[in-house]
Amino acid sequence: MKNRLFSIGVVFAAGLLIFGAGFSAAVWSEETDSATVIDFTLKDLEGKEISLKDYRGKMVLINIWATWCGPCRVEIPDLIKVRNKYKEKGFEVLGVVVSSKPRDVHAMVKQMKINYPILWGTPEALAQFGEINAIPRTFLLDRDGKIVEDIVGSRNFQFFDQMIGKYFKD
């Protein structure tokens, strides 16, 4: 009986995640505590440790995604475009991958020509962002590492351009 209840719980939780990802195109932003400085050190695809502290002084867009997430795949080309547009102004995109097989991640990075760092997400690092109950989930950090934008769901280049552009107005 316990095993059956556990199995039902796992299926229910997976269904919630899939349900949330399926409706992730809806416009939805949650308030976050912008006083919290986000800080983590994660490994990139080559095993090199990357610290968020290394990006202080830059605006950083952190995109939490997975290889099996359709909406995540849809927005990656737009993340590449926005990185290309703002990189010289002190901006970086960091992809934090979760729940994905290494071979699938490497293949997707190559296939989609992802030009920004991809980091392996850990529960400890993700906990700093609060509850992550749907992906993609994107956070924009200011130059001090504080969350200034929190977006649930897939977005397009125009959305990201407008959101990021307001922080780079002269």
C-alpha positions, 0 to 999 in steps of 0.5 A: 500500500505504501509503495502504491501511494508513493507511486501515485505521489510521484506520478502526480508530482510529475504531472504537475511539472508537465502541466506547469511547463505546458502552460508556461507560455502564459505571462506570469511573473512572481515577486521575489525578495530583491534584497537577496544576493544570489551566489553559487558555484556550479560546474560547467559542461567541461567540469570547470567551476563557475562562480556567480561572483565572477559576474559581479558588475554585470547584469546576468540572466539565469535561465533554468531549463531541461533538454526535455522541455519544449518551451525551453527549446523554443526560447534558446535561440532568442536567448542567444540573440539577446546575449549577442545584443547586450554582451558588450554592454556588461550582460551575460546569460547563464543556462542552468540545466536540470533533470537532463542526461549529460549526453542530451545536454552536450548534443543540444548545446551543439545542435542549437549552437548555444553560445553562453555558459551552461551550468549543471544545476544543483538543489542547493543553488536552485534553492536560492531562487525559491520554489521552482515549480515550472521551467523554463524559469528565468531570473535577471540579476542586477550588477550586485547579484540581486534578482530584479526580474523573475519570469516563469515560462518561455519568452521571445526575443522582443520580451527579453530585449524590452526587459533587459533594454530598460536596464541599459538605457543611457 
